[in-house]
Amino acid sequence: ARLRDAAATLVCGLGGGKTIDAAKLAAHGIGVPCVVLPTLASNDAPCSALSVLYTADGAVDGVDFYPANPAAVLVDTQLVADAPLRYLVSGTGDAMATCYEAESVAAAP
């Protein structure tokens, strides 16, 4: 409601996957573009047209699908490169799962 009341014309998401997913959800909710600035390479949230939804306890609660990916992805490559190695390893595993995810999205109503 606050974004709509402020007449926002763009939503920016800066951070990791959950933060970026929240920005995409907010942007879609008010019908404006989303620009994302990922700080980690641990997931594919910056380039996907969906948001994973969570309960207050952190359990997956669902997925919202959007008609388009974020309008832009801006990356500070040095910031991402300086992150702990485990985030890059996690992102590699996430990228390997992209084929399965793409098939699931394509099959979604």
VENVEN-V889335 format. One line per field, one symbol per residue. phi: phi as a letter, one per 30 degrees, with the letter a starting at -180 (. if undefined). psi: psi as a letter, one per 30 degrees, with the letter a starting at -180 (. if undefined). Layout:
# VENVEN-V889335
phi = ???
psi = ???
This chain:
# VENVEN-V889335
phi = .dddddhdcacccbkceddddddddddddcibdbccbdcbcdacedcccabdcbdddjddclbccbdadedabcbddddddddeeedddddddddddeedddddddddd
psi = eeeeefhkfkkkkjbaeeeeeeeeeeeeeghllkkkikflhflgefglhlkkkllffgkkfakkklfllleljkkjeeeeeflkefeeeeeeeeeffeeeeeeeeefk.
